[in-house]
Amino acid sequence: MGLASSPAALNRLMQTIFSDQSKFCRAYFDDLFVFTKNVDIAEHLDALDRVLERCAEEEHYVKLAKCTLYSAKTPCLGDFNGRDGVRMDPDKVRIIREWPLPSTTKQVQSFLNPCVYVSKFCKNFAELAAPLTDATRVKSAHEMVTFSSDQLECFHKLKSVLTSPSVPICFCDSHVRMDASDFAVGGYLFQVDGEGNEHIIAFGGRKMTSAELMYPTRKNKLLAALHAMRTWRVYLLDRPFYINTDHKTLQSILEQKTCSQRLARWLNKLGMYRPIFRWIPGDTNVIADMVSRNPSFHPAESAHFVSLADLLRQLTTTQENLDSEEVQLRYMRGRPTIHQQ
């Protein structure tokens, strides 16, 4: 169409046309995804008929050669969506699984490229890939690489981990376990199966800003929870989930009647979700605590806290030790000259 706003206009049009069919149809630009949760094929056929009827009413045309019908999983935005959740593209997994041992720096970089794309499914990806990343820090891209035993082990381990990811289970409750350290927030998203085993879906964390370093403990814990909701929004929106925290006062955070302006904004963001805060002992929150203490999140310089009482005491002592003439003389010496002005 030629205009910068054309993609947004197209997407808004598609969302409007199929807005009343969101229970079984989702539109993404010119792609339509028709889905049903039950195994009954009659329900799926009925949903497909309703979508095609709407396309005919709005004079939208579907090309049969580009249609995938009655599929258990469908490619969407680089991943595969199906009844069992979100999975990696099998072609990307196959490429990683069958990748030969690199012999040059450029080949190592070519191997790491698809690995980075699916790294969101891998725990501690940066740590696992560190030995291979070090091998690419040379001047020539075609320089021959001789793998050490650690790098060779890293290569095979990375292929194994990335080709066997965890997948969210649609019918299981989601749990978030977060923690906050002195300089970062971190945690992980997981689900519990029928036997009580935890299946970790994703890890996440970030370092705090200079302003967030000044927050008290309660706000830091709530900040960690908000970061989790923002990071895993697609898994947590429109369904209840549990936030496991070792800070007991967060259990009543949604019930308090008065709060500061910042806390009011945070509670407003919480209103978009359906969280259930659940307290757990601190010694059971090991993994989230480990993620929040990741050394890569540590700030280059620690925050410096100044006591106002100590500062006033120093100013008073200094003022008492100086007479009025010396104070005035120091003030005059500190003023800029006419030439400097």
Stockholm file with secondary structure:
# STOCKHOLM 1.0

chainA/1-341         MGLASSPAALNRLMQTIFSDQSKFCRAYFDDLFVFTKNVDIAEHLDALDRVLERCAEEEHYVKLAKCTLYSAKTPCLGDFNGRDGVRMDPDKVRIIREWPLPSTTKQVQSFLNPCVYVSKFCKNFAELAAPLTDATRVKSAHEMVTFSSDQLECFHKLKSVLTSPSVPICFCDSHVRMDASDFAVGGYLFQVDGEGNEHIIAFGGRKMTSAELMYPTRKNKLLAALHAMRTWRVYLLDRPFYINTDHKTLQSILEQKTCSQRLARWLNKLGMYRPIFRWIPGDTNVIADMVSRNPSFHPAESAHFVSLADLLRQLTTTQENLDSEEVQLRYMRGRPTIHQQ
#=GR chainA/1-341 SS CCCTTHHHHHHHHHHHHTGGGTTTEEEETTEEEECCSSSCHHHHHHHHHHHHHHHHHTTCCCCGGGCCCSCSEEEETTEEEETTEEEECHHHHHHHHTCCCCCBHHHHHHHHHHHHHTGGGSTTHHHHHHHHHHHTCSSCTTCBCCCCHHHHHHHHHHHHHHTSCCCCCTTSCEEEEEEECSSEEEEEEEEECTTSCEEEEEEEEEECCTTGGGSCHHHHHHHHHHHHHHHTHHHHTTSEEEEEESCGGGGGTTTCSCCCHHHHHHHHHHTTSEEEEEECCGGGCHHHHHHHTCGGGSCSSCCCCCCHHHHHHHHHHHHHHSCHHHHHHHHHHHSCCTTTC
#=GC SS_cons         CCCTTHHHHHHHHHHHHTGGGTTTEEEETTEEEECCSSSCHHHHHHHHHHHHHHHHHTTCCCCGGGCCCSCSEEEETTEEEETTEEEECHHHHHHHHTCCCCCBHHHHHHHHHHHHHTGGGSTTHHHHHHHHHHHTCSSCTTCBCCCCHHHHHHHHHHHHHHTSCCCCCTTSCEEEEEEECSSEEEEEEEEECTTSCEEEEEEEEEECCTTGGGSCHHHHHHHHHHHHHHHTHHHHTTSEEEEEESCGGGGGTTTCSCCCHHHHHHHHHHTTSEEEEEECCGGGCHHHHHHHTCGGGSCSSCCCCCCHHHHHHHHHHHHHHSCHHHHHHHHHHHSCCTTTC
//
